[in-house]
Amino acid sequence: MDPDPIDKEHLLWEKRSGTPLTQEEMRQIREGLSGFFETLLQWQAASRGDAPREPNGEADRHERAERDPEPAQPANLRPSAPSSSE
């Protein structure tokens, strides 16, 4: 069985660093990589003249909210209509 992707990532970074890494160090690596790619996306958007992108896709969420202010709810979460017997 293949190792978990998280385990593969951990092994990759331990091999690159040459030292065992803690879970906290792995979290920091992931956070740093995420920030790096977020910055690249912001630079790309700025070079194209696109609207600034907020971290974690916030701009996408705001744009969807403007287009569709009330997202559809699954049927089991919609308020039920009052029954005729009431």
Contacts in CASP RR format, 6 or more apart in sequence:
PFRMAT RR
TARGET T0000
AUTHOR 0000-0000-0000
METHOD contacts of the structure
MODEL  1
MDPDPIDKEHLLWEKRSGTPLTQEEMRQIREGLSGFFETLLQWQAASRGD
APREPNGEADRHERAERDPEPAQPANLRPSAPSSSE
3 11 0 8 1.000
9 26 0 8 1.000
9 30 0 8 1.000
10 21 0 8 1.000
10 26 0 8 1.000
13 21 0 8 1.000
13 26 0 8 1.000
13 29 0 8 1.000
14 20 0 8 1.000
14 21 0 8 1.000
21 29 0 8 1.000
35 55 0 8 1.000
38 53 0 8 1.000
38 55 0 8 1.000
41 53 0 8 1.000
42 52 0 8 1.000
42 53 0 8 1.000
45 51 0 8 1.000
45 52 0 8 1.000
45 53 0 8 1.000
46 52 0 8 1.000
51 59 0 8 1.000
52 59 0 8 1.000
53 59 0 8 1.000
53 60 0 8 1.000
54 62 0 8 1.000
64 71 0 8 1.000
END
